[in-house]
């Protein structure tokens, strides 16, 4: 399915890649199905236009873009969701490839959206960070996304608090991590999620530890009903400490292994020259 939206001179596609289940899809936001308001659309359009201009200034086929979809400050986190912005050279546009949860279910799909749609969800605000990867890694990530690798590391069983290293549950950020790791496997190695996870360990990835008190968990979980706590060991549940792949952990890891190339960030419409915590 392809829908084309003309907005302020930009032609931005919304392309459904892998959708196992119909209905609204969400990630890093509250699970609501409210019509977008004119003000929200205008804000998303402005952020999309600014992001598009920044992406066009760098000769790169791909970048990571993060958005502030939900307030995670109580967990020491800022950005809640991240996807791959991929350049479509023949048509001169950028498409965001990311994992989204089918609202109200424990299922997810892989989607490709235009920049406006990426920022038109029910977000906390329009703050965003763009991270360009080193050129060789960027090209290898594009190859994974263009081939069967993107689906090979995808698991439709969704938990917003999926345990790092889980072989059954996945969330939006852990899929991004698995793609990044798959792109760093030796060229002749087959791609699957197990191999990607082994590569993550070999490259020193460390998840963040999310602290969730027992009372908060039994009263409704971390973000939504789509949170599977039983995937975590009993010791973690008793301590209220859950190992989770976050945007912050991914960006910290990319810096540690020397994979980040350039960064730009805007908060409250103002560009930050020294990007802060993710």
Protein Blocks (a to p, Z undefined) as FASTA:
>chain_A
ZZdddeehiacddddfbdcbgcdddehiacddddcdfklmmmmmmmmmmmmmmmmmpccf
bdcddddfbccklnopabfcdcdddddfknopacdddddddehiabdcdddddfklmmmm
ccfblcdcdddddfklmmmmmmmmmmmmlmmmpcfbdcfklcehiakbccfklmmmmmmm
mmmgcfklccdfklmmmmmmmnopacddddddfklmmnnojmlmkbcfklpcfklmmnop
acdddfklmmmmmmmnopafbdcddeehiacfbdcdZZ
